[in-house]
Amino acid sequence: MTDRKDTISRKDFLAELERYRKGSVTRRHFLGVTGLGLATTVLGAAVPGLMPRRAHAEGSIGDRVVLASWPNYHDPANFEAFKAKTGAAVDMSVFGSNEEMLAKLQAGGTGWDVFVPTNYTISTYVDLGLIEPIDLSKLPNYDPASFDARFAEPGTINGTVYAVPRNWGTTGYVVNTSQLGALAKPTSWKEFWDMTKAEFSGRTMVHDYQLTTIGNALKYYGYSFNSVDPKELTDAEKLLMEVKPHLFAINSDYQPSMRSGDAWMSVAWTGDAKQLHRDMPEIEYVLGKEGGELWSDFFAIPKGAPHRDAAYALLDFLLTPEVNAKEVAFHGYPVADKRVNAILPAEMLNDPIMYPAAELLDPLEFGAAVTLTDPGRAELMARFKAA
């Protein structure tokens, strides 16, 4: 199966180039869909010097490693460096929610070698036997003592390490301030939802992800982000159904629509907010004053990973402080590794999007494990999307 098309318009080519640059698609997908992969193969056959040299270590870990992760979350240049070093290409699948990742793993046959779960999901993966313990002897670049414990501890279940920390961040929303007109910049989740039903009707996006979409609807009423109380979920559903006709889209990959101006506001994660604001300063990040989500993401290896040696090689490579610092510079998500923070520029460490003020962080909640499997929340999200 191939994503390649015989022809591609200039607009589509530039769109695919932007997706590749942001790490939303793999190099293999980009070359295939644009036709450049075929061109490279033909030219390489005609002029052998154009083909990349095979790395010395290729035979030891194979020629690829499959990563399941989030949109706009990895620097493609680091993947290219990993391939040059080891000979293994990184094939990446992009997902918009932890529920989707869980469903894929439960169905079996994913072919993943590494995936990136969020803190509250790891205990569920362990309980379901979908994840294997991490052999720390194969990760010489991982130093547990260098990590902030609150962002690392969820990876250890009953004394066994099942996942190692990648990044942490917050969930708020981005707003294109150039579209506010006479409106003041919003500061709350109540304003987010009320503006969606009024001045920003048809211009707002929410995640295709029950934790954040339902969680931040719950914040409208002052409820816990993690609530599974039936009465409180009923209130959240009422709000979401009122809002649904006013949404531009339900999609966790919201950057393209915000960049094009089709969307003016979206639920957003830290790094996406940083990337958008960096390129378009009029797009600003808001942490609702009522609270919301504080999270940490991890690297993990699923049971039955087909390229286990390559998985460990990739994890160890990405945990190298110098490599990890390049990741942070690219995606704008903070890390809990003090070795990385020691080499980041001061302006990044002082950035209020990446490191919000204490009064904004204090009301935030880590996601709770029950939200991943609670049938009430799952059914609510299904009804909302189907409405």
N, C-alpha and C positions, 0 to 999 in steps of 0.2 A: 504494500500500500504506500502511496506517495502523496504528498501535499503539493507537488509541483504542478503548475499550470503551463500550458504551452505559451501563453502570452500574459503579461501583467501590465496594467496601466501605471503611469508615473505616480498617480495618487496612491494606488495600492502598494507600489514598491516603497514609497516613502513611509507609508503607514507600517509596513512590515519591518522596515529599517528601524523605525522608532521603537517598535515592540522588541526587536532584538537588542537595541541599545539599552533599553530599560530592563532587560533580563526576563521579559515575559515569555519569550520563546527561545528555543535552542538554536544553536548555529545550524544544526542539521535541518530544522524546520525552515529557517530563513533561506538557506541555500536552495532547499528544495522548492519552496513556494515561489521564489523569484526566478528560478531557472539557473542561478549562478552555480549551483552544485554541478549540474550537467556541464556547464561551460568549463568549470575548473577541471573536471575529469577529462574532457576532451583535450584541453590545452596541456594538461599534465601528461597525457599519453603521447602527445606530439612532441613535447619538450620536457623530458623527464626531470630536468633541473627545477621545474616549477612545483613539483610535488613535494610536500613536507617530508622531512626525514623522520624515520621511525625512531622514537626514543629508545635508549638502551634498555630501560626497565620495562618496556612494553610486555615482554613475554611473561613477566612475573605476576602481573595483575590483570591481564586481558586488555581488550581494546576499547572497553566502555564501562561506564557506571551510570546507573539510572537514578535520578533524583526527583522526588516529588516535593514541591515547595509552593511558595506564594508568589503572586505577581510582583514584578519590579523589586525583587528581593536579593538578587545576586549580580555581581559584576561579571559580564561575559569575558572580560579580559583575564580574570582569574581562572576561569574555566579553560581558556586557551593556554594559559601558562601551565595549568595542571596537565593538559594534554601534551604540551611540549616536554614536560618533565617526565611523564610516566608513559605516554603513548595511549592513554585511555581517554576517550572523548566523554564529555558529560552530556547525557541526554536528559532533558528536564521536562517534567509534566507540571503544569500550573493548576492550582486549585483555589477555590474561593472560600472554603469553609472546612472546619475540622470534621463536621458531619459527613461531608463528601469523602474526605480521606478515610474516615472510619468505615463507611459503606464499601469503598473500594477494597480495603484490606479484608473485610469480612467476606466479600465475594470471592476473594482469592485470585491468584494468577496475575497480580499487578506487574510483576517483573521489577519492582522497585528494589533498589539496594540501600537507599538512604531516603528518609522523609523528615519533614520538619513539623512536628506536632507542637501544640501550645500547652502550657503548664498544666491546665486542668484536665487534659485528656489522657495523660500518661498512665495514671492508675487504672483507667478503663482498658487501655491496651494491654497492660500487664494482666489484669483479671481475665481478659478474653484470650490470653495466650497469643497475641498478635505481634509481640515485640520481644527481642532477645536481649539479654544482659550485654552491656558493653564491656569488652575486654580492654581495660585501660592500659595494659602493657603494650597494646598496638597503637596507642595515641601518645607518643612521647612529647608532643607539643601541647597536651592538655595538662594544665596545672590547677587542680581544684582549689588550692590555697589562694589563687589570684582572683577568684570570682566572688562577687557579692553573694552571700549565702541565700538571701531571699529570692534571687533570680536563678539559683542553681539547685536548691534543695528539692523542688518538685520532680527532678529527674531521678531521684533515689527513692525506691519503694522497698520498705522492710529491709533496709540496709544494703540493697543491691542497686547498682547504678544501671539504669536502663536508657538514659538519655543524657547528653552533655549540652550545656548552654550555648545558644547562638546569640540571640539579641533579646532586648526587652523594649517595651514601648507602651504607648497609651492609645486609646480609641476615642477620638473626638469627631469633629467635622471640619471640612474646608468650605470656605465661602469666598466667592469672587466679589470682592468689595466694590469693584467698579460697577456692579449691577445693583448696589444697594439704594442708589438714588438718595432720597431724604431719610431712609431708614438708618438708624444707628447700627453699628456692628453688633451682631447678636453675641450673647455671652452664656446662653443657657440652652438646655434641651427643649424647654417649653417654647422658646423662640424658634428653634429649628423646626419643630413640627408645625407651629402656627404659621410661620412664613411659608412652609411648603404648601399649606392649604390656601394661602392667599397670594402674597406678592411674588413668590417663587414657584407658583403652580406650573407644572410641566417642566421644571428646571432642576429638580432635586433627585438625587440617587441615594439608595440605601444598599447595604451589603446583601448579597445572596447568602446569608449566614445568620442562623437564628440567634446565636449568642449576642451579637452586637445589635441586630435590628430589633429583636424583642427586648433586649436589655435596655436599650436607650429609649424605647417606647415606655418601658416601666418607669424610667427616670422622670418622665413627664409628670407622673403622679407622685413622685418622691419615694417610690418603692425601691427595693434592692434590685440592682442589676441582675442578680442571680435568682430572683424569685421564681418559685414553682407553685406558689399559692394559686389555686384555681380562680378565686375572686379577682386577684391582682392580674392574672393572665387574661381574664375576661375584659378587664379595663384596657389592658394593652392592646388586645385584639380590636376592640371598638375603635381605638385611635388609629391603628394601622389600616383598618377597613375604610375609615374616613379619609385617610391620606392616600390610599392606593390610586384613586383616579387622578391625583395631582402629581404623581411621580413621573419623572422622565424614564427611569429604568431601575431594575433591581439587579445589580451587578457588582461583584467585588473588585473588578478591574475597571475602576472609574476614571483613571487618569486620562485616557484618550478623550472622553467626553468633556471633562473639565478643561482640557487644553484647547479643544476645538471651540469652546464656548457654547456647546449644546446644553451642557449642564452648568449651573451656577453654584450649586451646593451639593455636598455629598458627605455621608458618614465616611470617616477616613482613619487610617493608621498613621502613626508618627512619620515613618519614612516616606510614604507617598506625599504627606503634607510638606515635608522638607523638600522633596524633589520638585513639587509643583511651585512652592514659594520661591525656590532658587531660580527657576526658569521664568516664572510669572509672579512678581512680587505682589501683585494685586490679589492673589489668592492667599488667604490667611487661614491659620489653624485656630480652632476654638476647642477648648476643653469645657464642656458644660459645667457650670458652677454647682449643679446638683450632684455631680459625681459621674461615674461611668466605669470604664475598664482600665486596669493596669495589668499587663501581661508579660510573659516571657516565653520565648520560643526555644526549641531544642533540636539537636540532631539525634536521630534514632535509626536503628537498623531493624527492619521487619523480619519476622521469622521466615526462613526460606529464601533470604536474599540470594539471587543467583550469582552475584559478583562480590562476594564478601570481602575478599582481599582489596578489591578496588574501592569498596565502600570505606574501609578503614583508611586507605591511602588518601581518599578525598577528604574525610573528616580531619585527619591529621594535618593535611595541607591547609585547609580553611581555618584551622585553629592556630596556625602559626601567627603570632602577633602582627608581623609585618603584612601578611596577606589579609588578615582580618581587618587591619586598619584601612586597607584599600577597599574592602567591602563596605565599611562604614562610610568612607568618603563618597562612595558611589550611591548607596541606598539611603543614608541618613537615619538609620536606626541606631540607638545607643547600644553599647555592649557592657556587660558586667565584669569584663576582664581588665584588671588594673594595668596589666602589661600593655594592652592596646591603648587604653586611655593615656598612658604615659607618652605615647608617640603621636597622638592626635593633636591638631592645631588648637590653640586656646579658643579661637572663635567658634569652633565646633562644640567644645566642651561647655561653652557659655551660651549656646544657642537655646532660646526659650522653647522652641518646638521640640527639640530633642530632650532637653532637661527642664521641664516646667517648674515654676515656682512651687514651693511646698504647699501653699494654700490651695493650689489646683490639684496637686497629687494626693493630698490627704484624704479627700472624699472618694477616691477611686477604689475599686474592688478587684481582686484577682477573680477570674472565672472559677466557678465551683464545678466539681466533677459531675454532680447530678444533672446539670443543664445539658450535658452532651447526650444523655440517654433518656431524659424525662419525656414521656409520651405526650404530655400536655403541651410542651413547647414545640415538639416536632409536629404535632397535628395543627397547632396554631400557624406555624410557618407554612405548612402545606396549604392550608385554607387561604392564607394571605396571598401566596403566589398564584393560586388558582383563581382568585376572585377577579 
